[in-house]
Amino acid sequence: MPDHYINQCPTIGDAEFDNRPKIKRTTGIPKTFLKKTEGVHVGRGTMVTQTGEFVVATPNDDGALLQFQLL
């Protein structure tokens, strides 16, 4: 069914389609906050870069430390 309305979508109620992990893109996140993952581990918080690498967002410890020192 190439063209259809959402209420006629063949994937509605399909458990195999709904069970797939949702992978987010890293748009807007600086590269210094991203850590590459080993292998293809798609879990909670995993994102994909423009080059197709899987990464996880990590906090910038240096920036947080500097902010707390200024207070």
MOPAC internal coordinates of N, CA, C and O (Angstrom, degrees):
PM7 1SCF
backbone

  N    0.0000 0     0.00 0     0.00 0    0    0    0
  C    1.4394 1     0.00 0     0.00 0    1    0    0
  C    1.5344 1   108.85 1     0.00 0    2    1    0
  O    1.2310 1   118.91 1   -93.34 1    3    2    1
  N    1.3180 1   119.69 1    86.66 1    3    2    1
  C    1.4609 1   121.26 1  -174.38 1    5    3    2
  C    1.5212 1   113.90 1   -66.79 1    6    5    3
  O    1.2310 1   119.22 1   132.76 1    7    6    5
  N    1.3025 1   119.10 1   -47.24 1    7    6    5
  C    1.4587 1   122.11 1   179.16 1    9    7    6
  C    1.5161 1   108.76 1  -114.42 1   10    9    7
  O    1.2310 1   121.07 1   -56.93 1   11   10    9
  N    1.3331 1   115.55 1   123.07 1   11   10    9
  C    1.4576 1   119.27 1  -179.76 1   13   11   10
  C    1.5212 1   109.49 1  -156.83 1   14   13   11
  O    1.2310 1   121.12 1   -18.96 1   15   14   13
  N    1.3203 1   115.46 1   161.04 1   15   14   13
  C    1.4501 1   121.49 1   174.88 1   17   15   14
  C    1.5175 1   108.65 1   -82.47 1   18   17   15
  O    1.2310 1   120.62 1   -18.96 1   19   18   17
  N    1.3252 1   116.43 1   161.04 1   19   18   17
  C    1.4600 1   120.99 1  -176.69 1   21   19   18
  C    1.5269 1   111.48 1   -60.97 1   22   21   19
  O    1.2310 1   119.71 1   145.86 1   23   22   21
  N    1.3168 1   118.17 1   -34.14 1   23   22   21
  C    1.4665 1   119.43 1  -179.72 1   25   23   22
  C    1.5221 1   112.43 1   -73.54 1   26   25   23
  O    1.2310 1   119.37 1   168.14 1   27   26   25
  N    1.3315 1   118.80 1   -11.86 1   27   26   25
  C    1.4607 1   122.37 1   176.81 1   29   27   26
  C    1.5353 1   111.66 1  -108.11 1   30   29   27
  O    1.2310 1   119.97 1  -167.69 1   31   30   29
  N    1.3396 1   117.66 1    12.31 1   31   30   29
  C    1.4594 1   122.23 1  -176.39 1   33   31   30
  C    1.5344 1   110.27 1   -66.02 1   34   33   31
  O    1.2310 1   119.98 1   -50.35 1   35   34   33
  N    1.3295 1   117.64 1   129.65 1   35   34   33
  C    1.4622 1   120.11 1  -178.96 1   37   35   34
  C    1.5252 1   113.50 1   -70.75 1   38   37   35
  O    1.2310 1   119.48 1   167.68 1   39   38   37
  N    1.3359 1   118.61 1   -12.32 1   39   38   37
  C    1.4608 1   119.87 1  -179.80 1   41   39   38
  C    1.5207 1   113.55 1   -87.88 1   42   41   39
  O    1.2310 1   119.67 1   174.97 1   43   42   41
  N    1.3232 1   118.23 1    -5.03 1   43   42   41
  C    1.4633 1   121.06 1   178.62 1   45   43   42
  C    1.5257 1   108.59 1   -67.32 1   46   45   43
  O    1.2310 1   121.46 1   -55.89 1   47   46   45
  N    1.3298 1   114.81 1   124.11 1   47   46   45
  C    1.4550 1   120.40 1   179.57 1   49   47   46
  C    1.5229 1   113.86 1    82.29 1   50   49   47
  O    1.2310 1   119.52 1  -178.63 1   51   50   49
  N    1.3323 1   118.52 1     1.37 1   51   50   49
  C    1.4654 1   121.82 1   179.15 1   53   51   50
  C    1.5304 1   108.22 1   -83.52 1   54   53   51
  O    1.2310 1   119.97 1   -70.17 1   55   54   53
  N    1.3237 1   117.66 1   109.83 1   55   54   53
  C    1.4589 1   122.31 1  -176.28 1   57   55   54
  C    1.5242 1   111.84 1   -64.45 1   58   57   55
  O    1.2310 1   119.70 1   146.90 1   59   58   57
  N    1.3056 1   118.17 1   -33.10 1   59   58   57
  C    1.4639 1   121.28 1  -179.85 1   61   59   58
  C    1.5345 1   111.15 1   -68.45 1   62   61   59
  O    1.2310 1   120.13 1   142.97 1   63   62   61
  N    1.3120 1   117.35 1   -37.03 1   63   62   61
  C    1.4620 1   121.19 1   179.08 1   65   63   62
  C    1.5259 1   111.41 1   -73.04 1   66   65   63
  O    1.2310 1   119.74 1   138.73 1   67   66   65
  N    1.3178 1   118.10 1   -41.27 1   67   66   65
  C    1.4574 1   122.40 1  -177.49 1   69   67   66
  C    1.5225 1   112.90 1   -72.43 1   70   69   67
  O    1.2310 1   119.29 1   160.69 1   71   70   69
  N    1.3063 1   118.96 1   -19.31 1   71   70   69
  C    1.4591 1   123.34 1  -174.88 1   73   71   70
  C    1.5346 1   112.62 1   -86.57 1   74   73   71
  O    1.2310 1   119.35 1   177.89 1   75   74   73
  N    1.2963 1   118.84 1    -2.11 1   75   74   73
  C    1.4622 1   121.60 1  -178.80 1   77   75   74
  C    1.5274 1   110.47 1   -73.16 1   78   77   75
  O    1.2310 1   120.40 1   -35.46 1   79   78   77
  N    1.3415 1   116.84 1   144.54 1   79   78   77
  C    1.4696 1   118.67 1   178.35 1   81   79   78
  C    1.5225 1   111.39 1   -72.60 1   82   81   79
  O    1.2310 1   120.83 1   -35.35 1   83   82   81
  N    1.3030 1   116.03 1   144.65 1   83   82   81
  C    1.4530 1   121.93 1   178.02 1   85   83   82
  C    1.5291 1   107.54 1   -94.71 1   86   85   83
  O    1.2310 1   119.77 1   -59.81 1   87   86   85
  N    1.3168 1   118.04 1   120.19 1   87   86   85
  C    1.4567 1   122.48 1  -178.27 1   89   87   86
  C    1.5225 1   108.55 1  -106.00 1   90   89   87
  O    1.2310 1   121.12 1   -53.43 1   91   90   89
  N    1.3258 1   115.46 1   126.57 1   91   90   89
  C    1.4566 1   120.89 1  -179.55 1   93   91   90
  C    1.5192 1   110.42 1   -92.34 1   94   93   91
  O    1.2310 1   120.58 1   -21.13 1   95   94   93
  N    1.3281 1   116.49 1   158.87 1   95   94   93
  C    1.4579 1   122.36 1   175.94 1   97   95   94
  C    1.5203 1   108.94 1   -95.28 1   98   97   95
  O    1.2310 1   120.58 1   -20.54 1   99   98   97
  N    1.3200 1   116.50 1   159.46 1   99   98   97
  C    1.4631 1   121.50 1  -175.54 1  101   99   98
  C    1.5218 1   112.92 1   -92.95 1  102  101   99
  O    1.2310 1   119.47 1  -153.66 1  103  102  101
  N    1.2838 1   118.61 1    26.34 1  103  102  101
  C    1.4542 1   122.57 1  -177.70 1  105  103  102
  C    1.5314 1   110.47 1   -60.79 1  106  105  103
  O    1.2310 1   120.60 1   -55.30 1  107  106  105
  N    1.3361 1   116.46 1   124.70 1  107  106  105
  C    1.4556 1   121.62 1   176.47 1  109  107  106
  C    1.5089 1   115.57 1    89.39 1  110  109  107
  O    1.2310 1   119.17 1   174.20 1  111  110  109
  N    1.3265 1   119.19 1    -5.80 1  111  110  109
  C    1.4574 1   122.01 1   179.50 1  113  111  110
  C    1.5275 1   108.11 1   -98.13 1  114  113  111
  O    1.2310 1   119.55 1   -53.87 1  115  114  113
  N    1.3396 1   118.47 1   126.13 1  115  114  113
  C    1.4647 1   119.96 1   179.48 1  117  115  114
  C    1.5300 1   111.83 1   -62.13 1  118  117  115
  O    1.2310 1   120.58 1   -33.35 1  119  118  117
  N    1.3112 1   116.50 1   146.65 1  119  118  117
  C    1.4657 1   121.41 1  -177.91 1  121  119  118
  C    1.5210 1   112.53 1   -62.93 1  122  121  119
  O    1.2310 1   120.14 1   155.49 1  123  122  121
  N    1.3308 1   117.33 1   -24.51 1  123  122  121
  C    1.4612 1   119.59 1   179.35 1  125  123  122
  C    1.5259 1   112.05 1   -70.04 1  126  125  123
  O    1.2310 1   120.14 1   161.69 1  127  126  125
  N    1.3290 1   117.33 1   -18.31 1  127  126  125
  C    1.4657 1   121.53 1   178.87 1  129  127  126
  C    1.5178 1   112.48 1   -91.16 1  130  129  127
  O    1.2310 1   119.77 1   176.64 1  131  130  129
  N    1.3294 1   118.04 1    -3.36 1  131  130  129
  C    1.4620 1   121.34 1  -175.27 1  133  131  130
  C    1.5149 1   110.95 1  -104.30 1  134  133  131
  O    1.2310 1   120.54 1   -42.86 1  135  134  133
  N    1.3264 1   116.57 1   137.14 1  135  134  133
  C    1.4583 1   122.80 1   178.56 1  137  135  134
  C    1.5237 1   108.06 1  -121.63 1  138  137  135
  O    1.2310 1   120.32 1   -53.76 1  139  138  137
  N    1.3363 1   116.99 1   126.24 1  139  138  137
  C    1.4629 1   120.93 1  -179.40 1  141  139  138
  C    1.5234 1   109.88 1   -67.92 1  142  141  139
  O    1.2310 1   121.05 1   -37.20 1  143  142  141
  N    1.3245 1   115.59 1   142.80 1  143  142  141
  C    1.4511 1   120.52 1   177.44 1  145  143  142
  C    1.5218 1   109.37 1   -97.17 1  146  145  143
  O    1.2310 1   121.05 1   -29.37 1  147  146  145
  N    1.2991 1   115.59 1   150.63 1  147  146  145
  C    1.4632 1   121.46 1   179.11 1  149  147  146
  C    1.5262 1   108.49 1   -82.52 1  150  149  147
  O    1.2310 1   120.50 1   -55.85 1  151  150  149
  N    1.3144 1   116.65 1   124.15 1  151  150  149
  C    1.4588 1   121.15 1   179.35 1  153  151  150
  C    1.5169 1   111.22 1    73.18 1  154  153  151
  O    1.2310 1   121.23 1    13.07 1  155  154  153
  N    1.2889 1   115.26 1  -166.93 1  155  154  153
  C    1.4655 1   121.33 1  -179.65 1  157  155  154
  C    1.5239 1   107.73 1  -103.64 1  158  157  155
  O    1.2310 1   121.02 1   -95.27 1  159  158  157
  N    1.3144 1   115.66 1    84.73 1  159  158  157
  C    1.4613 1   121.33 1   178.19 1  161  159  158
  C    1.5142 1   107.98 1  -110.49 1  162  161  159
  O    1.2310 1   120.67 1   -79.74 1  163  162  161
  N    1.3039 1   116.32 1   100.26 1  163  162  161
  C    1.4640 1   120.75 1  -179.89 1  165  163  162
  C    1.5185 1   107.24 1   -96.71 1  166  165  163
  O    1.2310 1   121.47 1   -72.84 1  167  166  165
  N    1.3052 1   114.80 1   107.16 1  167  166  165
  C    1.4520 1   120.60 1   179.56 1  169  167  166
  C    1.5088 1   109.99 1  -137.51 1  170  169  167
  O    1.2310 1   121.51 1    18.31 1  171  170  169
  N    1.2984 1   114.72 1  -161.69 1  171  170  169
  C    1.4640 1   120.01 1  -179.15 1  173  171  170
  C    1.5275 1   109.40 1   -67.54 1  174  173  171
  O    1.2310 1   120.22 1   -53.31 1  175  174  173
  N    1.3166 1   117.18 1   126.69 1  175  174  173
  C    1.4447 1   122.03 1   178.27 1  177  175  174
  C    1.5123 1   114.99 1    89.20 1  178  177  175
  O    1.2310 1   119.85 1   178.38 1  179  178  177
  N    1.3174 1   117.90 1    -1.62 1  179  178  177
  C    1.4561 1   120.60 1  -179.99 1  181  179  178
  C    1.5214 1   109.55 1   -78.06 1  182  181  179
  O    1.2310 1   121.25 1   -43.65 1  183  182  181
  N    1.3472 1   115.22 1   136.35 1  183  182  181
  C    1.4530 1   121.31 1   179.39 1  185  183  182
  C    1.5235 1   108.57 1  -129.93 1  186  185  183
  O    1.2310 1   120.80 1   -14.07 1  187  186  185
  N    1.3191 1   116.08 1   165.93 1  187  186  185
  C    1.4594 1   121.01 1   178.88 1  189  187  186
  C    1.5252 1   108.86 1  -119.84 1  190  189  187
  O    1.2310 1   121.16 1   -42.95 1  191  190  189
  N    1.3578 1   115.38 1   137.05 1  191  190  189
  C    1.4607 1   120.95 1  -179.99 1  193  191  190
  C    1.5190 1   110.13 1   -86.12 1  194  193  191
  O    1.2310 1   121.02 1    -1.12 1  195  194  193
  N    1.3491 1   115.65 1   178.88 1  195  194  193
  C    1.4639 1   120.02 1   178.25 1  197  195  194
  C    1.5159 1   111.68 1   -65.73 1  198  197  195
  O    1.2310 1   120.32 1   153.51 1  199  198  197
  N    1.3342 1   116.99 1   -26.49 1  199  198  197
  C    1.4593 1   120.86 1  -179.65 1  201  199  198
  C    1.5164 1   112.84 1   -86.65 1  202  201  199
  O    1.2310 1   119.84 1   175.72 1  203  202  201
  N    1.3320 1   117.91 1    -4.28 1  203  202  201
  C    1.4576 1   121.84 1   177.69 1  205  203  202
  C    1.5166 1   114.02 1    93.53 1  206  205  203
  O    1.2310 1   119.88 1  -171.49 1  207  206  205
  N    1.3347 1   117.83 1     8.51 1  207  206  205
  C    1.4605 1   121.11 1   178.51 1  209  207  206
  C    1.5323 1   109.59 1   -84.07 1  210  209  207
  O    1.2310 1   120.89 1   -33.79 1  211  210  209
  N    1.3294 1   115.91 1   146.21 1  211  210  209
  C    1.4516 1   120.77 1   177.14 1  213  211  210
  C    1.5180 1   109.16 1   -90.64 1  214  213  211
  O    1.2310 1   120.47 1   -48.15 1  215  214  213
  N    1.3295 1   116.71 1   131.85 1  215  214  213
  C    1.4561 1   122.48 1  -177.76 1  217  215  214
  C    1.5231 1   110.39 1  -136.81 1  218  217  215
  O    1.2310 1   121.59 1   -15.58 1  219  218  217
  N    1.3388 1   114.56 1   164.42 1  219  218  217
  C    1.4570 1   122.55 1   174.81 1  221  219  218
  C    1.5127 1   106.97 1  -127.32 1  222  221  219
  O    1.2310 1   119.71 1   -41.14 1  223  222  221
  N    1.3130 1   118.16 1   138.86 1  223  222  221
  C    1.4587 1   122.10 1   179.15 1  225  223  222
  C    1.5196 1   109.33 1   -76.30 1  226  225  223
  O    1.2310 1   120.93 1   -45.95 1  227  226  225
  N    1.3439 1   115.82 1   134.05 1  227  226  225
  C    1.4581 1   121.74 1   177.30 1  229  227  226
  C    1.5204 1   108.11 1  -125.80 1  230  229  227
  O    1.2310 1   119.95 1   -29.82 1  231  230  229
  N    1.3297 1   117.70 1   150.18 1  231  230  229
  C    1.4635 1   119.20 1   179.23 1  233  231  230
  C    1.5236 1   110.78 1   -73.09 1  234  233  231
  O    1.2310 1   120.95 1   -26.76 1  235  234  233
  N    1.3083 1   115.78 1   153.24 1  235  234  233
  C    1.4557 1   121.87 1   177.54 1  237  235  234
  C    1.5239 1   107.30 1   -85.37 1  238  237  235
  O    1.2310 1   120.20 1   -81.18 1  239  238  237
  N    1.3333 1   117.23 1    98.82 1  239  238  237
  C    1.4612 1   121.22 1  -175.72 1  241  239  238
  C    1.5216 1   112.06 1   -64.60 1  242  241  239
  O    1.2310 1   119.50 1   142.81 1  243  242  241
  N    1.3210 1   118.55 1   -37.19 1  243  242  241
  C    1.4600 1   121.52 1  -179.59 1  245  243  242
  C    1.5249 1   110.72 1   -64.19 1  246  245  243
  O    1.2310 1   120.27 1   136.61 1  247  246  245
  N    1.3154 1   117.09 1   -43.39 1  247  246  245
  C    1.4633 1   120.82 1   179.27 1  249  247  246
  C    1.5132 1   112.30 1   -66.10 1  250  249  247
  O    1.2310 1   120.15 1   139.58 1  251  250  249
  N    1.3191 1   117.31 1   -40.42 1  251  250  249
  C    1.4594 1   120.90 1   178.91 1  253  251  250
  C    1.5197 1   110.27 1   -66.99 1  254  253  251
  O    1.2310 1   120.12 1   140.64 1  255  254  253
  N    1.3405 1   117.37 1   -39.36 1  255  254  253
  C    1.4610 1   120.92 1   179.18 1  257  255  254
  C    1.5181 1   110.42 1   -64.72 1  258  257  255
  O    1.2310 1   120.33 1   137.01 1  259  258  257
  N    1.3144 1   116.98 1   -42.99 1  259  258  257
  C    1.4653 1   121.41 1   179.18 1  261  259  258
  C    1.5284 1   110.76 1   -63.51 1  262  261  259
  O    1.2310 1   120.29 1   139.94 1  263  262  261
  N    1.3116 1   117.05 1   -40.06 1  263  262  261
  C    1.4679 1   120.43 1   179.80 1  265  263  262
  C    1.5231 1   110.49 1   -64.15 1  266  265  263
  O    1.2310 1   119.51 1   138.78 1  267  266  265
  N    1.3250 1   118.53 1   -41.22 1  267  266  265
  C    1.4558 1   121.12 1   179.76 1  269  267  266
  C    1.5212 1   112.03 1   -70.26 1  270  269  267
  O    1.2310 1   119.92 1   150.03 1  271  270  269
  N    1.3363 1   117.75 1   -29.97 1  271  270  269
  C    1.4622 1   120.47 1   178.88 1  273  271  270
  C    1.5291 1   110.89 1   -72.04 1  274  273  271
  O    1.2310 1   119.83 1   151.30 1  275  274  273
  N    1.3152 1   117.94 1   -28.70 1  275  274  273
  C    1.4577 1   121.51 1  -179.49 1  277  275  274
  C    1.5267 1   112.19 1   -74.96 1  278  277  275
  O    1.2310 1   120.00 1   160.19 1  279  278  277
  N    1.3215 1   117.60 1   -19.81 1  279  278  277
  C    1.4736 1   120.50 1  -177.86 1  281  279  278
  C    1.4652 1   110.82 1   -76.46 1  282  281  279
  O    1.2310 1   120.10 1   180.00 1  283  282  281

